[in-house]
Amino acid sequence: MRKPFLLLVVLCLAATLAAAQTQSAATVCEIHVNKVKPGMTSQYEQARAKHMAWHKGQNDSWSWAVWEITTGEGTGNYLVGSCGHDWKDFDGRDKFQAADSTNANSTMGPYLASDTMGYYVQRPDLSPATPSGPPPPYLSVTHFFLKPEGVLDFNDGVKKASAAVAKAMPNNPSNWYSLANGGTGPEVVLVRDLKSISELQGVPGKTVDQVVQEAYGDQGAAVMVAIRKAYGRSYSELLHFRPDLSYMPAAAKP
């Protein structure tokens, strides 16, 4: 009776290790999701700005981008992220992190219902990585929770679909990430940069299925079926960049 469970654990571990092995340096993101207590959004934003001023006063070398989640199950929450790190960057910050937590708790703590944290790694093996630059006005984020036995099929299908979409939409900055630690996995996330909400339309007049079918003919439908069979659940959300609540050290500003 325990063999199926053991097999599931092995498959999950293999999927996590495979994702970790595909990453290169400076591809790790530390992501926080702040859930604000009802009716305390204004107080939270004032406290968040105050906390970012603390980062500035400490000459923090890391950038921290704050995004307001405007659609989906996380509507009203705030995502706070620092990307472009190597794993070794997280070592040796214990003293700073302790002071950071103390200030965060004293300024924002009274207005937070919860704060969750996770590590995500960029996946340039799934599609060419978009060069880093100033945060765009919006991000379209789609989370895929994979079946452990479907990880390889999902990866293979996404590579083909990404190539087709990139050809149909050459000016479509996007990146794939995998959850490394801090949540339910295997999880893969597609993040698209948007200049405006209207860009959610994608390829005008075409669905992703149509784009992939045009690229691969009769095999296009099979590619999309393989992708969809490989995950058990997905959800999407729209993030709005809040420069007034973010912090970027002078060296990181464009």
Secondary structure, DSSP 8 states (H G I E B T S, - for coil): --HHHHHHHHHHHHHHHHHHHH--TT-EEEEEEEEE-TT-HHHHHHHHHHHHHHHHHTT--S-BEEEEE-SSTTTT-EEEEEEEE-GGGGTT-HHHHHHHHHHHHHHTGGGEEEEEEEEEEE-TTTS------S--SEEEEEEEEE-GGGHHHHHHHHHHHHHHHHHH-TT--EEEEEEEESSSSSEEEEEEEESSGGGGG-STT--HHHHHHHHHTTHHHHHHHHHHHTEEEEEEEEEEE-GGG-B--GGG--
